[in-house]
Amino acid sequence: MALELNEQTVPFKEFYGANYKQMPLLISGKNEKGKVVDIPRIPLSYEGLMKRKLQVLNASQEIQDAWYTNYFDTGDGVATDRAGNIKIEYDSPTMRSLNPESKLKSGALVLADDAFEKIQGHEFTSKDIAKYKFNESLSESEVNEHPFWMVLAREDKALLKEYAHQIFKKAKETHGYDKNMGVYLSSFREVPNMRLWLSNRLDNDSNASGLNFLVNYIGRLVGVAPEAQSALDKSSIIIPALDDIIKISSPYVAEINRDALTKDLTANLYK
């Protein structure tokens, strides 16, 4: 019998429950009692979630459904000050420190009065926000032109375009939706505060929500193993879905050869 010399690391792991309780478990790899039960992980970012959803387009239906029919809290933060100005903080260091002792109000992390100014991230003033559509579903072209979506995609226009295309395609096929991917913002300004961006499920607009409550008992963070995070960071070439390639090429490929083409693509391009 061969020796088992390696531990299998789960690349993506669900952390289900209130974000303020789950975040320290995700970051530390320890359980509530302080025992090491996993590796320290990285909260999946919004950009990383987009990439992962595109990666699984040719995976089993079970895997596709897991990513497309569920909502996910991400590791990117959305901060709001009393004037309604907003900052988006990538891989939010602020939110990684979230824990059961954190001060929360209206489901958000309360920030110190000077904390908003110190946050490093893309800022949108209340005047900027007034120029664009929020809290409603969008057309595909509106999504591609929306500055919040561009920031969440980390300025990767190709990523945003392909992600939006696949979301709109799936939403039309499965639910008949013509509009999706709204951007939803909280109106809570009583104190400077911060939440995590949530990516909603396919049947619920696939929107980007800045409304989620950190105390919600059905929160869902995804912890990414370091090697999986490295692979996500390096992935920039988007491979079209297999069905799209077959559909586009069908007029040029003899019917007798289509099964062979599908088999070869599956074995080589989508292995």
C-alpha positions as CSV (number, residue, x, y, z in Angstrom):
1,M,0.0,0.0,0.0
2,A,1.4,3.4,-1.0
3,L,2.0,5.9,1.7
4,E,-0.3,9.0,1.9
5,L,2.3,11.8,2.1
6,N,0.1,14.8,1.4
7,E,-2.8,16.5,3.0
8,Q,-5.6,17.5,0.7
9,T,-6.4,21.2,1.0
10,V,-9.8,22.4,0.0
11,P,-9.3,25.3,-2.4
12,F,-12.6,27.1,-1.6
13,K,-14.3,26.6,1.7
14,E,-17.7,27.9,2.8
15,F,-18.0,29.8,6.2
16,Y,-21.7,29.9,6.9
17,G,-23.1,32.0,9.6
18,A,-22.9,35.6,10.9
19,N,-20.0,37.3,9.3
20,Y,-18.7,38.8,12.5
21,K,-18.4,35.3,14.0
22,Q,-17.1,33.5,10.8
23,M,-14.4,36.0,9.8
24,P,-12.0,35.2,12.6
25,L,-12.4,31.5,11.9
26,L,-11.7,32.0,8.2
27,I,-8.6,34.1,8.8
28,S,-7.1,32.0,11.6
29,G,-7.9,28.5,10.6
30,K,-9.0,27.9,14.2
31,N,-12.4,26.9,15.6
32,E,-14.4,28.8,18.2
33,K,-12.3,27.1,20.9
34,G,-9.0,28.2,19.4
35,K,-8.1,24.8,18.1
36,V,-6.3,24.6,14.7
37,V,-8.7,22.8,12.3
38,D,-7.8,24.3,9.0
39,I,-5.3,26.5,7.2
40,P,-5.5,30.3,7.5
41,R,-7.5,31.5,4.5
42,I,-8.2,34.6,2.4
43,P,-11.8,36.0,2.1
44,L,-12.8,35.6,-1.6
45,S,-13.0,39.0,-3.2
46,Y,-15.7,40.2,-5.6
47,E,-13.2,40.0,-8.5
48,G,-12.2,36.5,-7.4
49,L,-15.8,35.5,-7.3
50,M,-16.4,36.7,-10.9
51,K,-13.4,34.7,-12.0
52,R,-14.4,31.6,-10.2
53,K,-17.9,31.7,-11.6
54,L,-16.5,31.9,-15.1
55,Q,-14.1,29.0,-14.3
56,V,-16.9,26.6,-13.4
57,L,-19.0,27.2,-16.5
58,N,-17.9,23.8,-17.8
59,A,-17.8,22.0,-14.5
60,S,-20.5,19.6,-13.3
61,Q,-24.1,21.0,-12.9
62,E,-23.8,20.5,-9.2
63,I,-20.7,22.8,-9.0
64,Q,-22.2,25.4,-11.3
65,D,-25.4,25.5,-9.2
66,A,-23.4,25.9,-6.1
67,W,-21.8,29.0,-7.4
68,Y,-24.7,30.5,-9.4
69,T,-27.7,29.7,-7.3
70,N,-26.3,30.9,-4.0
71,Y,-25.4,34.3,-2.6
72,F,-21.9,35.0,-1.3
73,D,-20.4,37.6,1.0
74,T,-17.1,38.8,-0.3
75,G,-13.9,40.2,1.4
76,D,-14.3,43.6,-0.2
77,G,-15.7,46.4,2.0
78,V,-18.1,49.3,1.4
79,A,-17.7,52.2,3.8
80,T,-20.1,55.1,4.1
81,D,-19.6,58.4,6.0
82,R,-22.3,60.7,7.4
83,A,-22.4,62.7,4.2
84,G,-23.2,59.6,2.1
85,N,-19.8,59.4,0.5
86,I,-18.6,55.8,-0.2
87,K,-15.3,54.0,-0.4
88,I,-14.7,50.5,-1.8
89,E,-11.8,48.8,0.0
90,Y,-10.4,45.8,-1.8
91,D,-9.6,42.7,0.4
92,S,-10.6,45.0,3.3
93,P,-8.1,45.0,6.1
94,T,-10.8,46.7,8.2
95,M,-13.3,43.9,7.8
96,R,-10.7,41.2,8.2
97,S,-10.5,42.3,11.9
98,L,-14.2,41.7,12.3
99,N,-14.9,39.6,15.4
100,P,-17.6,39.0,18.1
101,E,-16.3,42.0,20.0
102,S,-16.7,44.4,17.1
103,K,-19.0,47.4,17.6
104,L,-22.0,47.0,15.3
105,K,-25.0,49.1,14.5
106,S,-27.8,48.5,12.1
107,G,-25.9,45.4,11.0
108,A,-22.8,47.4,10.0
109,L,-19.3,47.8,11.6
110,V,-19.1,51.2,13.3
111,L,-16.1,53.1,12.2
112,A,-14.2,55.8,14.2
113,D,-14.9,59.3,13.1
114,D,-11.5,59.6,11.4
115,A,-11.5,56.1,10.0
116,F,-13.3,56.8,6.7
117,E,-10.6,59.2,5.6
118,K,-7.9,56.7,6.3
119,I,-9.4,53.9,4.3
120,Q,-7.5,53.2,1.1
121,G,-9.9,52.6,-1.7
122,H,-11.9,54.0,-4.6
123,E,-14.1,56.9,-3.3
124,F,-17.4,58.1,-4.7
125,T,-18.9,61.3,-3.4
126,S,-22.6,61.7,-2.9
127,K,-22.6,63.8,-6.1
128,D,-20.9,61.0,-8.0
129,I,-23.5,58.6,-6.8
130,A,-26.4,60.8,-7.9
131,K,-25.3,60.4,-11.5
132,Y,-25.8,56.7,-11.7
133,K,-28.6,54.1,-11.2
134,F,-28.7,52.3,-7.9
135,N,-31.2,50.0,-6.1
136,E,-32.7,48.7,-9.4
137,S,-31.9,46.1,-12.0
138,L,-29.8,47.1,-15.0
139,S,-29.4,46.3,-18.6
140,E,-26.3,44.5,-19.7
141,S,-24.9,47.7,-21.3
142,E,-25.6,49.7,-18.1
143,V,-23.7,47.1,-16.1
144,N,-20.6,47.4,-18.4
145,E,-20.7,51.2,-18.0
146,H,-21.4,51.4,-14.3
147,P,-18.5,52.7,-12.3
148,F,-19.2,50.6,-9.3
149,W,-19.2,47.4,-11.3
150,M,-15.9,48.5,-12.9
151,V,-14.3,49.0,-9.5
152,L,-15.6,45.7,-8.2
153,A,-14.0,44.0,-11.3
154,R,-10.8,45.9,-10.4
155,E,-10.8,47.8,-13.7
156,D,-10.7,44.6,-15.8
157,K,-13.1,45.5,-18.6
158,A,-12.8,42.1,-20.3
159,L,-13.6,40.3,-17.0
160,L,-16.7,42.5,-16.4
161,K,-17.9,42.1,-19.9
162,E,-17.7,38.3,-19.9
163,Y,-19.1,38.0,-16.4
164,A,-22.1,40.2,-17.3
165,H,-22.6,38.3,-20.6
166,Q,-22.7,34.9,-18.8
167,I,-25.0,36.2,-16.0
168,F,-27.5,37.7,-18.4
169,K,-27.4,34.6,-20.6
170,K,-28.1,32.3,-17.7
171,A,-30.7,34.6,-16.1
172,K,-32.6,34.8,-19.4
173,E,-32.4,31.0,-20.0
174,T,-33.4,30.0,-16.5
175,H,-35.7,32.8,-15.3
176,G,-36.6,34.9,-18.3
177,Y,-34.8,38.0,-16.9
178,D,-33.8,40.8,-19.2
179,K,-32.3,43.0,-16.4
180,N,-30.0,42.0,-13.7
181,M,-26.9,43.0,-11.7
182,G,-28.2,46.1,-9.9
183,V,-26.0,47.9,-7.4
184,Y,-27.7,48.3,-4.0
185,L,-26.5,50.7,-1.3
186,S,-27.4,51.2,2.3
187,S,-29.0,54.5,3.4
188,F,-27.6,54.2,7.0
189,R,-25.5,57.2,7.8
190,E,-26.0,57.8,11.5
191,V,-22.4,56.9,12.1
192,P,-19.5,56.1,9.7
193,N,-19.9,52.5,9.0
194,M,-18.7,49.6,6.8
195,R,-20.2,46.4,5.4
196,L,-19.1,43.6,3.1
197,W,-20.1,43.5,-0.6
198,L,-22.5,40.6,-1.2
199,S,-23.0,38.9,-4.6
200,N,-26.6,37.8,-4.9
201,R,-27.8,34.6,-6.5
202,L,-29.0,34.2,-10.1
203,D,-32.7,34.2,-9.3
204,N,-32.3,37.3,-7.2
205,D,-30.8,39.7,-9.8
206,S,-27.2,38.6,-9.3
207,N,-26.8,42.1,-7.8
208,A,-24.0,43.6,-5.9
209,S,-25.4,44.5,-2.5
210,G,-23.9,46.8,0.0
211,L,-26.9,46.3,2.3
212,N,-26.0,43.0,4.0
213,F,-26.1,42.7,7.8
214,L,-22.9,41.4,9.4
215,V,-25.1,39.8,12.1
216,N,-27.2,37.9,9.6
217,Y,-27.1,34.2,10.7
218,I,-27.3,33.0,7.1
219,G,-24.1,34.9,6.0
220,R,-21.8,33.0,3.7
221,L,-18.1,33.9,3.3
222,V,-15.7,31.8,1.2
223,G,-12.2,31.2,2.4
224,V,-9.7,30.7,-0.3
225,A,-6.5,28.6,0.2
226,P,-3.3,30.6,-0.6
227,E,-2.5,28.4,-3.7
228,A,-6.0,28.8,-5.1
229,Q,-5.8,32.6,-4.5
230,S,-2.5,32.7,-6.4
231,A,-4.2,30.9,-9.3
232,L,-7.1,33.4,-9.3
233,D,-4.7,36.3,-9.2
234,K,-2.9,35.0,-12.3
235,S,-6.0,34.2,-14.3
236,S,-6.7,36.9,-16.8
237,I,-7.5,35.0,-20.0
238,I,-11.1,34.2,-20.2
239,I,-12.0,31.0,-22.1
240,P,-15.4,31.1,-23.7
241,A,-18.0,28.6,-22.6
242,L,-17.8,25.3,-24.5
243,D,-21.4,25.6,-25.6
244,D,-20.7,29.0,-27.1
245,I,-17.7,27.7,-29.1
246,I,-19.8,24.8,-30.5
247,K,-22.7,27.1,-31.4
248,I,-20.5,29.7,-33.2
249,S,-18.4,27.0,-35.0
250,S,-21.4,24.8,-36.0
251,P,-22.0,26.4,-39.4
252,Y,-18.4,25.8,-40.4
253,V,-18.0,22.2,-39.0
254,A,-19.6,19.2,-40.7
255,E,-22.2,17.6,-38.4
256,I,-20.4,14.3,-38.5
257,N,-17.3,16.0,-36.9
258,R,-19.1,18.0,-34.2
259,D,-19.0,15.2,-31.6
260,A,-15.3,14.7,-32.2
261,L,-14.7,18.5,-31.9
262,T,-16.6,18.6,-28.6
263,K,-14.7,15.6,-27.3
264,D,-11.3,17.2,-28.2
265,L,-12.2,20.6,-26.8
266,T,-13.4,18.9,-23.5
267,A,-10.2,16.8,-23.3
268,N,-7.7,19.6,-24.1
269,L,-9.2,23.1,-23.5
270,Y,-11.6,22.3,-20.6
271,K,-9.8,19.5,-18.8
